[in-house]
Amino acid sequence: MELIKDRALTHPSLIVGEYGCGVPKFSWGIEIRHLLSSNFLSIICWPVFTFKQRHLTESNLLKTCQQLPGFSSLWKTIQKGSFAYNTLLLGIVPLKSNSNITDLADITTLTLFFGDEFIDGVCAAAGKHCIEKMFRANPVDFYVRVKQEGNSITVNVDFERIKKLSPQVFDAVNDKYGITYGELYKLLQSFFAMINYQLLQFPLLKRQRIAGKIADVCNNCLDSYKHDVLHKPVQDAAYKCSGVFTYHELKTRLMQKKLLELRCLLADKEHIMHCVDVEGWLDIMSVVQIYDDMQDVVVDDGVQDNLVLYTARRYYKQEWNWFVANKRLLGKSKHAAFLVSLNMPLSINACLSEAGNYIRLMNWEQQKIMHYLLRKNWFVPVRGNCGIAFDGCGHLTLSAIYNHLEKKMEGTTEETLKSHAIETCFHYAPARKKLLQQVDFTTAYQLRYNLLLLSKAAKASIFNRVYDSLRLTKF
């Protein structure tokens, strides 16, 4: 499943080191130099950035949204992304007066999240066959349009056909936000009104280009939705793996590229899109989509393409059968990531290997951001008693995890097995803590902040050192 292009041949920051192709041998000198660089130290400007965005955060629309479950976290995530793009890619210093010139890109991103939630929910409430019929009749009705009357330029979406659906569809309550789809539609229209208001600050010619780019971003999102509606998920059809990646390119990488183009246009820095580091920011979204697939195996089953499910169904029948038998359990469990890592290890290992390939092509700051996102979203440690036992052993140890995986990963290499055992420890807090205590400070640092940069051989070597030192007795 090799997707990475030959960018390593032209990327100036990549050399071959003992920790894997594309990764130099770890050096504290290099690490400290990066930690003390102006790029990394720009993080101290984060409070200034959020303060200057208070005109958005304290707007009536966002204050209304603050009452919705999970909205505060979503908005903070969008702000963090915006801060990273502005400071690390565009070189925009929050202390400068025009540093909030890219705010419209953040509102557009927020609109996409609400739009995605709306159209997914309406599809579930009305039935996929009903929405499919509408798409096949006239897909243009779903697209965002730019309307110009004299000097007035607006971005609009009507969903005229969807509004003709049964009232019961709009009275249905969205599980995520706890409001009806009728109310969600009104919020979506309010976001477009905010976009159009923000457009007024730009001169006419630039306003035309910005409006066109916003419509382009939104319609790219609709194209991925159309794919879900009109096609069977790749894991349920006789498609090749390239079909999953093509879908991922459309859904995340291409959409992120268009959002970055919008951000550069707003900041009058369009030339930056030709910079080599831009590919790293797009690679981040590719990895985000991979761990989204790992998280969403239950949600995506039978609905949309999923790399984990495709891999299991196509190559590892035993893991696919386990998923089918335990799907309901996974849907209810708070430890789904841990369970999937333990019981679908070959599929998860394939996905993490692909994620590692992307990460090796990123620059230092992007690699640190990516591992931060992985810690927050995939390697979330289970604390306390997780209710999982192996062969009558109620406590999870590295040796217990290894023994369990050994049965699940028959036929794979010892190196891959041990590497995955190390990664699986990061799903369980006591095992992770014990592991980090048994290695030196430098190794512990790399396991915490460079986990997927480390080669399988390096992680297998770490496993052997810990495994041998404790002689399989207590760990």
N, C-alpha and C positions, 0 to 999 in steps of 0.2 A: 504493500500500500504506500509506495513511495510517491509523495506528491511534491516534495520540495524541488524547486528549479535549481539550476546550477549557479545560484547567486553567490555561493561560497567562493567561487572562482574570482569574482570581482569585488567582493565585500572587503574593504580595507582592514576591518577589525578581526578577521578570522584567520587563525592559523591552526595547525593540527597539533594537539598536545596529548599527553597520556590520559587525560580525562575524557577523551572522545574527539572525534573529528569536528573541527570548528571551534574547539574550546581550548584555550591555552592552559598550561599548568597553573594551578592556583598560586597566587603570590599575594602576601599581605601588603607588599609595597604598592602593587597595582590597585588592590582593594582600597587601601587608605587614600591613595591619590584620587580615586573616584569619589570616595566618601567626603573628601574635602574640596571637591570641585565646585565651581559656581553653579553648575547644573543641579547637583544634589542639594547644595545648601539653599537653593531657591525655594525649597520646601518651607522655609521660615516665612515666606510671603503668603502662605495659604490663608491665614486670618484676614489679610488685606484683600485677597481675592474674594472671599465670601462676603466681606463687608461691602465691597463695591457692587456686589450682586444683590444687595438687600432690596433694591427697587423691584427686582423680580420676586425674591422670596417673600417680600411683604406686600405684594400685589394682591388684590381681592381674589383673583383666580387661584393663585397658589395657596393663599390662606384657606380657601375652601377645600382645596385638594389635601392640605395638611391634615384634615380630619379623616381622610381615607386611610385604612390600614396599609402600612408598608410604603406610603408615598414619601415620607421623610427620608427613608433609606434610599429610595430610588433617586430622588432629587440630589441627595448628597453624592451618590455614585456618579451621576451625570456631571456634577460640579467637579469632582475629583478628576474625571477624564478630561474635562475642559481645561482645568488647571495644568494638567500634564502636557496636553497638546500645546497650549499657549506658551508655557515656559520652556519646555524642552524641545519642541519642534519649531514654533514660530518666533521664539525669542522675545515674547511680549512680557514686559516687566509689570506686575500688578500695581506698582507704585506710580506708573505713568497715567496721565489723565485719560488717555484713550484706550486703556487696557480692557475695557468692557465692550469693545467694538464687536466681539464675536458672540455676544449674548444670544443673538438670533439663532445661532447654530445649536445652542443649548435648548432653547424653546422648541426648535424643530425636532430635536432628539426626543424631548419629552412628549411631543405630539405623536411621534412614531410609536412610542410605548403604549400610549392610550389608544391609538388607532389599531395597533396589533391586538390589544386586549378586546376591543370592541368587535372587530371583524371575526376573531376566533370565537368569541362568545356567541355572536349572532349565528355563526355557522353551527355551533353545537346546539343552540336553542331551536333553530329552524330545521335543522337536519342538513347534512352535507349534500344530499341529492337536490335539495331545493336551491341552495346557493350555486351548485354546479350548473343547474338548469339556467339560472340567471346569467352566469358567466358565459355559457355557450351561446346564449341568445345575443348578448351585446356586452362584451367585456369593457368597452370604452366607458360605459356608464359609471364604472367604479373608480375611474382615474381622477386624480387631482388636476385641476386646470388653472391656468393663469388667465385672468380677465383684465383687459385694458380698455379704459374709456377715457380718452384724452390723456391727462397726466395721472389719472387714477389707475393704479396697478394692484390687483389683489390675487391672492391664492385661495382657491375655493374647492370644496368637496361637498357633494350633495347626497350621494348614495340614494338617488331617487328610487331605484328599484327596491333597495332594502327597506326603505320607509313604507313600501306597500305590503310588507309582510304582515302576518297576523299580529294584532295588538298583544297577544300573549308573548310573542318574542320580545317585545320591548318592555313588557312587564316582568320578564324573568330577571332574577337577581344575579349579578356577577359575583362569583365566589371570592375573587381576590379583593375586590373593593367594597363589597356589600351594598352596592347600589344597583338600580335597574339599568337595563341597556338603554332605555329612553333617557335616563339621567346621564349615562356615560356618553351618549351621542351629543347631548347638550354641552357637556364639558369639552368634547372634541371640537365642536363648533367654536367654543370660546377660545380654545388654543389657536385656531386659525385666525380668529379676530385679533388675538394678541400678536400673531405673526404679521398680519397686515398693518397693525399699528406700528410695530417696530420697523417695518419697511419704509415708513414715511421719513425716517431720518436720513435716508440716502438720496443722492441726486437721481434723476429720472433714468438715465442710461444704466447706472449701476443697479438701480432698483429692478429694472427689467431682467438683468442677468441673475440677480439674487433670487427673484421670484421663480425664474425658470429652473434654477438649480434646486430650490426647495421642492418644486413640483417633481423634478427628476428623482430626488431622494425618496419622496413619498411613493411615487409610482414604482420604483424599484422594490419597495417593501410590498406593494400590492402584487407585483409579479411573483414574488416568492409565495404569497398567500394563494395566488391563482394556481401555482404549481401544486400546492397541498390539496386544493379542491379538485383539480382536474386529473391528478395522477395518483396511482397507488403508491404507498410508501415503498422505497426501494427494497426494503427487507421483505416485503410481501410480493415482489414482482421479480421477474427474471432479468433485472438490470445488472450491469457490472458495477464494481465499486466506484468507478469514475463518476457514476451518476450521483452518488452521495456527495462527492466533492464538488461537482458542478453545482448542485443545489446549495451547498455551503458557501461557495464562491458568490452566488447570487444573494443569498440571505444575509451574509455578514460581511464578507470581505469587500464585495463591490459596493454595498450600501455604506460601509465605513469609508471607502475611498471617496464616494460622492459627498459624504458629510465633511471629510477633510478638505475636499475641493471647495465646499461652501465656506468653511472656516477660513481658508486661505483667501478666498474672494473677498470676504468681509474685512479681512485685515490688510488687503492690498498686497498680499505676498504669494501670488499664484505660482511664482517660479519655484517655490519650495516643494511643490508636488513632484519635481524632477530630482529631488534630493534622494540619495540612496537610503537614508534612514526612514523615509516614508514607508518603505516595504516592511520595516520592522513593526511599525504601528499597525499595519494591515495584518501582519503575522499574529499580533496579539489577538485580534478579533478571530482569526482562524483557530487559535488555541481556545479562546473563550467558547467558540461553537463546539469544539471537541468536548470540553468538560461539561457544557450544557447537555450534550448528547448522553454523557455518562450519568448526569444527574436525572435526566428526563426519560429514562427508559420506559417507565410505566406510562407517563403522559403521552409519549410519542407513539407508543405501540398502536398500530392500525390507523394512525392519523397522519404522521409525516415521517420523512426520511430520518433515520437514526443510525449513526456509524457503528455504535456498539451492537445494536440489534442486527444490523446487516452482517457484521463480522461473526457474531455468534451463530446466526442461522445459516450462513454460507459455509463457515469453516469449522465451527465447534458445536456440533449438534448436542453434545451433552450439556453445554452451557445454555443453549437455547431451550432445551427441555426443562432445565432447572428454572429458567426465567418464566416459562409458561406455567409451571407448577406453583411458583411462588410469587406471581405477579401481584396478587391481592395482598400478601404479606408485605411486599416491598412498598406498596401504595400506602400502607398504614404505619410503617416503621419510621422512627426518627433516625435510624442508623442505616438507611438504605445504601449509602455510598460504601460503608464498611461491608455490608452483606454482599453487595455486587462485587467488590474487590476480592472478597474471599471465595465467592462461588462462581464468578465469571472471570477468573483471573487472566485467561489467555486473551479474551476480547478486550479487557481493560488494559492489559499490558500492551497490546497492539496500538490502542488509542493513545496511551501515554508515550509510547515510543514515537508516534507521529508528532505529538505535541512537543516532545524533546527536540525533534528535528527542526521544528520551527524556531524554538527558543534559542538554539545554537546559532541561528542567523541574526539574532537581535543584538543591539548594542547593550552596554552594561546597564544603563538606566531601564531600558525596556525589559531586560531579563529580570531585574529586581521587581519591577511592576508586575510582571507576569507571575512570578513566584508568590508575590503578595496576594494576587487574585486567586491563585490555586489554593493557598492556605485558607483564604476566606470562603471559598466556594466548594472545593473538592476535598482537600485534606483537612476537613473539620473534625477534630478528635472527639470521639465518644468518651465521656467522662463518667466515672463510677461504674456500677454494674450494668453492662450492656445487655445482659440476658442471653448471651451467646456462650455456648460451651462446646468444647471439642473432646470427644471421646471420654466424657464424664469429668473433664477438667473444667471447673467453673471459672478459673482465672486465665486470662489470655497472656501468653508469653511469646517471645520471639520463636522459641522452639515449637510451641503449640501451633502458632500461625504457620511455621514452616512445614510441620508435619501435615497439617490440613491441606496446604497448597500443593504439597508433594503428590497427594492423591488426585488433586484436581488438574494438575499440570503434567500428567504423564506424557512422556515423549518429547518434552521441551528440554532445553539445555539446563544444566545445573546453574550456570551463570544467570540465566533469565529467571529461574525459580528463586534464587537467593536475592536477586535484585528486586523482584516483586514483593518478597517477604519484607524487605526493608521499607519499601514504599507503603505496604499495608500497615506497618507499625504506626504510621503517621495518621491513621484513622482511629487509633485507640490511645488515649492520653497516657495511661499507665505504662504501656509498652513503649511508646515514644519517649517518655521521660527516662525510663530505664535504659533505653538504647543510647540516648544522648549523654547519659551519665557514664557510660562504659567506653566512650571514645574521647580522644583528645579535643581540645578547644577548637582547633582548626577544622577537624573533621565534623564536629558538631555544628559549627558555623555553616559549613558547606551543605550539610544535610538539611538545615533549617532554611537556608536562603538560596541554595543552588541545586536542589534535589534532582530536578530533571536535566540539569546540565551534566551531572555526574554520569559517566558511562555505566553500562550494566556491569562491566568488569570491575570498576571502582566500587560500586555498591556491593557486588559479590565479595570483594576483598574485605570490605568493612564487615560484612556479615560473618565471614570466616574468623576475623580477629575477635569479634564479640562472642561468637559461638564457641570458639576454642577456649577463650579466657574463662568463661563461666561453666564450661564442660557440660552444658545442657541441663544443669541441675535446677537453677532458680530462674533462668531467663529463657 
